[in-house]
Amino acid sequence: MLGNINDTTLVSLMNMIETQSASTLAKWALDYVEEHVLMLCHHAFVEDMKIAIQTSRQYIN
């Protein structure tokens, strides 16, 4: 198990997430991918991932 679902920190985070718009959540997700996931991609796919992120950002805006 990753943690207690009733932990006050987790409950606060979930409450904050519930108040955000879909576009804000999508932007957070894209930021996370750029900062933490992109470096894990195989070198051959990095450019494709960057294009996908850029296209997603354009769609959100």
KEBAKOL-118558 format. One line per 10 residues: number of its first residue (from 0); their letters; for each residue x, y, z of C-alpha. Coordinates in Angstrom, 1 decimal, padded with zeros to 4 digits, always signed. Layout:
// residues N
NUM) a) X,Y,Z  ... $
END
This chain:
// residues 61
0) mlgnindttl) +000.0,+000.0,+000.0  +001.3,+003.4,-000.8  -000.2,+005.2,+002.1  -003.3,+006.0,+004.1  -006.1,+007.4,+002.0  -007.3,+009.3,+005.0  -004.0,+011.0,+005.7  -004.6,+014.8,+006.1  -001.9,+015.7,+003.6  -003.5,+013.4,+001.0 $
10) vslmnmietq) -007.0,+014.6,+001.7  -005.8,+018.2,+001.4  -004.2,+017.4,-002.0  -007.3,+015.6,-003.3  -009.5,+018.6,-002.2  -007.2,+021.0,-004.0  -007.2,+018.9,-007.1  -011.0,+018.7,-007.1  -011.2,+022.5,-007.2  -009.0,+022.9,-010.3 $
20) sastlakwal) -010.2,+023.1,-013.9  -009.5,+020.3,-016.4  -007.0,+022.6,-018.3  -005.1,+023.3,-015.1  -004.9,+019.6,-014.3  -003.7,+018.9,-017.8  -001.0,+021.6,-017.6  +000.2,+020.1,-014.3  +000.3,+016.7,-015.9  +002.3,+017.9,-018.9 $
30) dyveehvlml) +004.7,+019.8,-016.6  +005.3,+016.6,-014.6  +005.9,+014.6,-017.8  +008.4,+017.2,-019.0  +010.2,+017.3,-015.6  +010.2,+013.7,-014.5  +009.1,+011.3,-017.3  +010.7,+012.6,-020.5  +014.2,+011.7,-019.3  +013.1,+008.1,-018.8 $
40) chhafvedmk) +012.0,+007.7,-022.5  +014.3,+005.9,-024.9  +016.4,+008.4,-026.8  +014.6,+007.4,-030.1  +011.2,+008.6,-028.7  +012.2,+011.8,-026.9  +011.5,+014.0,-030.0  +008.1,+012.3,-030.5  +007.3,+012.9,-026.8  +008.3,+016.6,-027.1 $
50) iaiqtsrqyi) +006.0,+017.0,-030.1  +003.2,+015.3,-028.3  +003.6,+017.6,-025.3  +003.8,+020.7,-027.4  +000.6,+019.6,-029.4  -001.2,+018.9,-026.1  -000.3,+022.3,-024.7  -001.6,+024.0,-027.9  -004.8,+022.0,-027.6  -005.3,+023.0,-024.0 $
60) n) -004.8,+026.7,-024.8 $
END
